[in-house]
Amino acid sequence: MTVADRTDGHQARCLPHLLALRLLARDGAEAPSPWLAIAEVAQATGAILAEVEVAGREARAATGGGLDPGIFLSVRLSRLAAAAGDAVAAAGAGDFTQLRRHLHRFEVLTSAIWAVQDVPR
């Protein structure tokens, strides 16, 4: 079983959360109240961060002494967590322009992490 095979399930479990974030970021005119946006953003980003963390641990375990992606992935995970925090803060402030920007950054970073883990080893 490859690293990509091990992470596919984690990536698939992230999709509903990413879609929820896209919907929230897409429609500024019908944006929910800040407290509801905070809850939605925090729940979705938290679920994605948890899946990425587990997938990262599995990727490190799967390398079996080969190239250790741990440092690279931990830096990416830190950036992802910061983007999630920025999105939650923007939602709390009711700044949906910034929220859209931070959610876009969060999605790009999530995609980059999956791309790194999909590299055959």
Contacts in CASP RR format, 6 or more apart in sequence:
PFRMAT RR
TARGET T0000
AUTHOR 0000-0000-0000
METHOD contacts of the structure
MODEL  1
MTVADRTDGHQARCLPHLLALRLLARDGAEAPSPWLAIAEVAQATGAILA
EVEVAGREARAATGGGLDPGIFLSVRLSRLAAAAGDAVAAAGAGDFTQLR
RHLHRFEVLTSAIWAVQDVPR
1 62 0 8 1.000
2 62 0 8 1.000
2 120 0 8 1.000
2 121 0 8 1.000
3 58 0 8 1.000
3 59 0 8 1.000
3 62 0 8 1.000
3 63 0 8 1.000
3 117 0 8 1.000
3 118 0 8 1.000
3 119 0 8 1.000
3 120 0 8 1.000
3 121 0 8 1.000
4 117 0 8 1.000
4 118 0 8 1.000
4 119 0 8 1.000
4 120 0 8 1.000
6 55 0 8 1.000
6 58 0 8 1.000
6 59 0 8 1.000
6 62 0 8 1.000
7 55 0 8 1.000
7 56 0 8 1.000
7 58 0 8 1.000
7 59 0 8 1.000
7 114 0 8 1.000
7 117 0 8 1.000
7 118 0 8 1.000
10 51 0 8 1.000
10 52 0 8 1.000
10 54 0 8 1.000
10 55 0 8 1.000
10 58 0 8 1.000
11 51 0 8 1.000
11 55 0 8 1.000
11 114 0 8 1.000
13 47 0 8 1.000
13 51 0 8 1.000
14 47 0 8 1.000
14 48 0 8 1.000
14 51 0 8 1.000
14 52 0 8 1.000
14 110 0 8 1.000
17 43 0 8 1.000
17 44 0 8 1.000
17 45 0 8 1.000
17 47 0 8 1.000
17 48 0 8 1.000
18 44 0 8 1.000
18 48 0 8 1.000
18 107 0 8 1.000
18 110 0 8 1.000
20 40 0 8 1.000
20 44 0 8 1.000
21 40 0 8 1.000
21 41 0 8 1.000
21 44 0 8 1.000
21 45 0 8 1.000
21 87 0 8 1.000
21 103 0 8 1.000
21 106 0 8 1.000
21 107 0 8 1.000
22 103 0 8 1.000
22 107 0 8 1.000
24 31 0 8 1.000
24 32 0 8 1.000
24 37 0 8 1.000
24 40 0 8 1.000
24 41 0 8 1.000
24 99 0 8 1.000
24 103 0 8 1.000
25 99 0 8 1.000
25 100 0 8 1.000
25 103 0 8 1.000
25 104 0 8 1.000
26 100 0 8 1.000
28 96 0 8 1.000
28 100 0 8 1.000
31 37 0 8 1.000
31 94 0 8 1.000
31 96 0 8 1.000
31 99 0 8 1.000
32 40 0 8 1.000
34 91 0 8 1.000
34 92 0 8 1.000
34 93 0 8 1.000
34 94 0 8 1.000
35 92 0 8 1.000
37 91 0 8 1.000
37 92 0 8 1.000
37 94 0 8 1.000
37 96 0 8 1.000
37 99 0 8 1.000
38 88 0 8 1.000
38 91 0 8 1.000
38 92 0 8 1.000
40 91 0 8 1.000
41 84 0 8 1.000
41 87 0 8 1.000
41 88 0 8 1.000
41 91 0 8 1.000
41 99 0 8 1.000
41 103 0 8 1.000
42 84 0 8 1.000
42 88 0 8 1.000
45 84 0 8 1.000
45 85 0 8 1.000
45 87 0 8 1.000
45 88 0 8 1.000
45 106 0 8 1.000
46 84 0 8 1.000
48 80 0 8 1.000
48 84 0 8 1.000
48 106 0 8 1.000
48 110 0 8 1.000
49 77 0 8 1.000
49 80 0 8 1.000
49 81 0 8 1.000
49 84 0 8 1.000
52 77 0 8 1.000
52 80 0 8 1.000
52 110 0 8 1.000
52 113 0 8 1.000
53 77 0 8 1.000
55 117 0 8 1.000
56 69 0 8 1.000
56 70 0 8 1.000
56 73 0 8 1.000
56 77 0 8 1.000
56 117 0 8 1.000
59 69 0 8 1.000
59 70 0 8 1.000
59 73 0 8 1.000
59 117 0 8 1.000
60 68 0 8 1.000
60 69 0 8 1.000
60 70 0 8 1.000
60 73 0 8 1.000
62 121 0 8 1.000
63 69 0 8 1.000
63 121 0 8 1.000
66 121 0 8 1.000
67 121 0 8 1.000
69 116 0 8 1.000
69 117 0 8 1.000
72 116 0 8 1.000
73 113 0 8 1.000
73 116 0 8 1.000
73 117 0 8 1.000
76 109 0 8 1.000
76 112 0 8 1.000
76 113 0 8 1.000
76 116 0 8 1.000
77 113 0 8 1.000
79 109 0 8 1.000
80 106 0 8 1.000
80 109 0 8 1.000
80 110 0 8 1.000
80 113 0 8 1.000
83 102 0 8 1.000
83 105 0 8 1.000
83 106 0 8 1.000
83 109 0 8 1.000
84 106 0 8 1.000
85 102 0 8 1.000
86 98 0 8 1.000
86 102 0 8 1.000
86 105 0 8 1.000
87 99 0 8 1.000
87 102 0 8 1.000
87 103 0 8 1.000
87 106 0 8 1.000
90 96 0 8 1.000
90 98 0 8 1.000
90 99 0 8 1.000
90 101 0 8 1.000
90 102 0 8 1.000
91 99 0 8 1.000
END
